[in-house]
Amino acid sequence: MHIIATGLSHKTAPVEVRERLAVTGSQLASALEALREQPGIGEGVILSTCNRTEVYASLPSADEAVVERFLAHRCGLDLDGLQPHLYRHLDRAAVAHLFRVASGTDSMAVGEYQILGQVKQALTCAQTQGAARAVLGQLFQAALAVGKRARAETDIGSGAFSIAGCAVALARRIFESLAQKHVLILGAGEMAEAAARSLVSAGATSVFVANRTFERAQALARELGGQAVRFDDLESLLSNADIVIASTASPHAVVHRELVARAMRARRHTPLFLIDIAVPRDIEAAVGRLDNVYLYDIDDLQGVVAEDAAGRQREVERVEAIVQQEADRFMRWFRSLAVAPTIRALQEKLETIRRQELERASARLGGLSEQDREVVERLTKSIVDKTLHSPAIRLREGAEAGERTDEAAILRRLFELEESAEEESP
Amino acid sequence: MIAASPVLWIITAAAYVAATAAYARLLFGSAGGRRPALVLLAAALVAHLGWLAAVSARLGRLPIGDAWETLPLAGWLCAAVCLTVDARWRAPALGIFAAPLGLGSMVAVAGYGGAADVPASALGDPWVQIHIVLILIGYAALALAFGSALVYLVQDHVLRTKRPSPLSRHLPSVQAADDTAYRLVAVGFPLLTAGLIIGVLMLQQMKGVYWLWDDIKLTMSGVTWLVFAVYLHARMAQGWKGRRTAVLLVIGFVLVLVTYLGVSFLAPESWHNAPFGSTAGG
């Protein structure tokens, strides 16, 4: 049996391609069903976020093409067109990849926390459908544990390593708490979206989206679970928002000093955090000199992130060490699975022999008391258990170590055990 | 003054050191440790209060004879206000000032014998004591508001230079520092006002007038009071926050220092310096 992971992410495909493959919440159930109907697929989980869409599956043979064809069919793209964007991982590589994803080191906003919730959701949905059972169920649970461990034991989640994380870290230095704070997006864009998502994950209460085209604002608002507002009264928008992410395509600044000064008076000078990621900039530089106003443009943010490029590398390496360690642990468990049917079959055979012999003998042991019968019963059980003990342990050990892959087959031949469906060991 | 109870003095000093360490660990170390820090600071305050009681017993009056003698009480009040604000509104940055302040105020009188020539009758009057203590608590709160304003200015500066250092991650947010300063002034100002009113009424009783325009200490007290009144008005009526109000608090604190300590040394001939007729007084 094999585990394969196939999919694409922001590292391998542009957003236009990722959009075609994305599986939204309501479609997830039917997509999983369609996946399981593919020939050879045992268990399956689909993980789809704004950064990636990946399919994890357990198969008897390492036939990645099945999943690739499934993906191509879903998005209506020709397989040849899709293939350059796909990555494929097999067995241990697939396990390590999922662990890396859960730890946040594969995300656009390195160390983000949101991915953990998304992995959990993917698992829950697959489990409800019966698509994830023993193998993938265990794999995803392990991934969640690894994700938590990585964040607890390293600084990967501290927010210093990505623009979005940086925005959250700065917001925490400005506001007493992010709860009850309102985020306003002016315009649209991936980075604005990512920053807004991070802020909401960190506790911000609501998101408002303003765009010169109201329909675009509505679309983005829907994505983020927020509200679309008209772009008209900027002053009023600014007085009600605490964190503003400016990302319009305007060639000139749209937010001027006087406007912000008036908005500050209206909001009684509660601090205002302005994030200007537009190029050319949306917010006049002079705004940053106002009291209680903190303005960071894209260069400032990148400067803060770059300051610690070495730190980021260091934390990513530490997370990788954890990922490798946990992947080894999971693979040991996974390999031991392969021999479980054999051990069970041996157990059943010995138990059958025991019962048959006991029955035959009890006819001749008619004069035994209840107590004596019990002693005999326990005796035979004990012989069977002790006989089974060391082969079971040795078999499992050998499987976990990935060695002696023929031992199970030898055992079956010697004891004349029946073949079962899940026999091949990875 | 330590001689009143060396044992209690040592226990108090040790407790303050432990509390400082606990708060340092809370702010700069790993998460958790809020409860031990609060408990240690509270314990130090209890011991400190015990020592102050011993000193009072030995002196036969409250230890408020002159500015220097009053320091341990002022230190206790500062630490007590810090603990209250931290316990109520969660301001651990205050806690790390509290213990060193308390400790410093105790160490400052290490070699001090106590105020000389203060007529016991003067300080025996309960109104005098209330006047002094209320003003002290007010000053303590305002001094801490200054500390909070300093923290605000540091964090604000760091944010504007766009190079947030890892150290500033441990300081409170600008909003928290600013709000804490406001809460401290909101606590200290009414007490200061009450203390000043009592002083004015006592002056009326003693001299028949409500104010002495040529007394430096009274003038400085008035100016100090005015600065904080302006701060409160600006904040409450117009929502002023941030750098300009922080500057007001810095000015206010300098005035507090001048009023509390400076006048005794700079203008010893002013009436308030010795209202009951002795050469020493606060």
Chai-1 contact restraints between the chains, C-beta under 6 A:
chainA,res_idxA,chainB,res_idxB,connection_type,confidence,min_distance_angstrom,max_distance_angstrom,comment,restraint_id
A,R173,B,S173,contact,1.0,0.0,6.0,A-B,restraint_1
A,I174,B,S173,contact,1.0,0.0,6.0,A-B,restraint_2
A,I174,B,V174,contact,1.0,0.0,6.0,A-B,restraint_3
A,F175,B,S173,contact,1.0,0.0,6.0,A-B,restraint_4
A,F175,B,Q175,contact,1.0,0.0,6.0,A-B,restraint_5
A,E176,B,S173,contact,1.0,0.0,6.0,A-B,restraint_6
A,E176,B,Q175,contact,1.0,0.0,6.0,A-B,restraint_7
A,E176,B,A176,contact,1.0,0.0,6.0,A-B,restraint_8
A,R268,B,G239,contact,1.0,0.0,6.0,A-B,restraint_9
A,H269,B,G239,contact,1.0,0.0,6.0,A-B,restraint_10
A,H269,B,K241,contact,1.0,0.0,6.0,A-B,restraint_11
A,P271,B,Q175,contact,1.0,0.0,6.0,A-B,restraint_12
A,D291,B,G242,contact,1.0,0.0,6.0,A-B,restraint_13
A,D291,B,R243,contact,1.0,0.0,6.0,A-B,restraint_14
A,N292,B,K241,contact,1.0,0.0,6.0,A-B,restraint_15
A,N292,B,G242,contact,1.0,0.0,6.0,A-B,restraint_16
A,Y294,B,L159,contact,1.0,0.0,6.0,A-B,restraint_17
A,D300,B,K162,contact,1.0,0.0,6.0,A-B,restraint_18
